[in-house]
């Protein structure tokens, strides 16, 4: 059974460690804050100038003045702070962020990422993605393994304009968890009920499969 977006976020939340400062990109990554363990201390940073984001607000409790970089309403935790974008990007560029979680349209087996532009289509712009991929040392991508036509988005080479080169460390999709290694994608886990053969078929780039591949544990 392929994961839904919330389940992808739930699996990525297991990568968040106590004391981390974490930047969440637009899309699936914003859901990660809903699933982080309550017994650890984590500071979520947004490049529009927020440190200390909490889960999304319940319906009717939204504050239109408190938003993330994707213009979604958010909550803040006790001790949260607000600051200008220059200060926020100073944090990013000086490598004060321990983990960056981004969405992507394509990732290559070399760790290249394309997540900001589809030629010929209107987009909001690159946002903070260029700075994040240039500065972050620990990048996890949350994405769908295939597009709506069933074509792989986990590729030998990206076909869309690149956001960053050789920067992605790990990918979590609806089908699998993979590390990006110098030799290609290494399959670590498979979604519950999904076979290794299904993952191989959905992956255009080089996929390393060694030994028995365990199912993801989401709870």
N, C-alpha and C positions, 0 to 999 in steps of 0.2 A: 504494500500500500504506500503510494507516494505521500510525502508529508504535505500539509498545507503551510501557509506562510507563518502562522503562529507556531507551528511545530518546528519549523526551521529556526525561528527566533528562540524557541525554548532550548533547542540543542546548542545553539551558539552561546546562550547564557551560561552554559556549563564551562565555557572557556574564560569567563570573567572571574578573576581572583580577588581575594581580599586586599583592599588598599589600592586597587587599580583606579586610574583616571582613564575614562573611556569616551571616545567620540563615536556617536551613532550617525551614520549617513541616512539619506532619505530612502523611504520604502521599507522593506522588511527589517532593516536594522533598527528602526525606531521602536519596533515591537519588543526588542530584547529587554528593555528596562522593565517590562511587565513580568519577566520570568527569572530575574536574578534572585539568588537565595537571600532570604531575609536575615540570615545570621552573619553576613559579611558586610563590610563597609566599602561602598563603591561610589565614586563621583562621576556622574555623566556630564560631559561637556558638549555644548553646541556652539558652532562657530559664529552664530549670530550674537553670542555674548552671554551665555548662561552656564553656570557651573552648579551642579546639584539638582539635575532634573530627576523627577520621579516618574511613576507610571502615567499613562494617559488618564485624563479626568473622566469621571462618570458623566453620562448624559445629564445636562442640566447644571453641572458644576464647573463648566468651562469658564475661563477668564480669557477674553479675546486679546488681552495685552500680554499674556504669557504664552509664548510660542517657541517652537524649535526652528532650526534652519529650514525645514520644509514647510514652514508656516502652519504647522499643526498645533493646536492648543495642547499644553502640557501641564503637569503639576510640578511643584518644586518641594524639595525636602527641607527640613530644618537646617539652617546654616547656609542655604543656597545664596549665590551672589550673581549680580548682573553687571556687565561691563561692556565697553564698546568693542567693535569688531577688530580694531587694531590690537587691542590687548589680547583678544581671543586668538588671533592668528599668531601673535607673539608666543603664546603658549604652545601652539602647534609646531611652529618653526623651530622652537628651542627644544623640541622633543620632550615636553612635559607630559604628553599623553602616552599612556602605557599600551593601549589597545585601540585600534581603529577598525570599525565594522562598517563596511560599505556594500551597497548594492552594485550590480554590474549587469550589463547587457551581454558582455563577452569576457572570457578570461582565456589566455593562452597557456600552453604547457610550460612556457618559460616564466609565467607569473605576470605577464602583461595584462593590463586591465583597460577595458573600454566601457565607460559608464556615463558619458556626458553628452554625446551627440549622435544622432542618426541623420546622415546627409539628406537634405530635402524635406526634413520634418522640423516643425517648430519646437524648440525646447526652451526651458527657462534660463539655460546657461549652465556653466560648469560649477557654479557655487564655490565651495571650498575644496572640491575634490582634488584639484591640481596640487594645492598646498599639502593636503593630507597625504597623498601618495608620495610626494617628494620628501616629506619629513618623517613619516611614521615608519617604525621599524618592525611593527607587528600588525599586519593587516589581514583580517578575515573577511572574506566575501560571502554575502548571503545572496543567492540568486536561484533562478530556475534552471534546471539542467538542460532543458530543451525549450524552444519557442512554441508558439501556437501551432505551427506547421509540423511540429515534431522534430525539428532540426536541432542539432547539438549547438549549445552555446559555450561548451567546454572544448576549446579548439586547439589545433596545432598552432595556428597563427590567427590573431584577431583580424577581422575584416573592417571593423569600424574605427574611426579616429581614436587613437590611444589617449588615455588619461595619464597612465604611468607605465613604466617599463620595469619588468623583473621585480615587482614590489609585493605581490600577493604571496602570503605564506600558507593560507588554508582556505578551503572552499566548503561551504555547507549548502547543499541543494535539496530538492524534494526527494532525491534518490540516494544521496551519499554524502559522506565526509571524506575529503581528500586533502592531503598535503601537497604543496607544490615543491618539488625537489629538482636538483640540477638535471635529473634524468626523465622528468615528466611528472604527471599526476600519480600520486601513490594512494591507492584506495585503503582507507582506514576502517570505515564503517558503512553499512548499508541500511537504508530505511527498512523498518519492519515489513516483512513480506516481499521485499524487493530482492531479486536474485542478482548475483554478480553478472550474469549474462546480460540482463537488462541494462545494467550500468555500463558495461562494455559497449553495448550497441548504441547507447545514448551519448557516448563520449568520442568525439572526433580526434582529440589529441591523444598522445601516448599515455596509456594507463597501466601502471604497475600493480599487479595483483600478486601478493605473496601470502601463501598459507590460507587458513580459514579466516574469512572476513566476518566479524561479529555484527549483529544488528545494533543499531543505535539504542541507547537507553535514554528515554525522554523524562522519566519520572525520578 
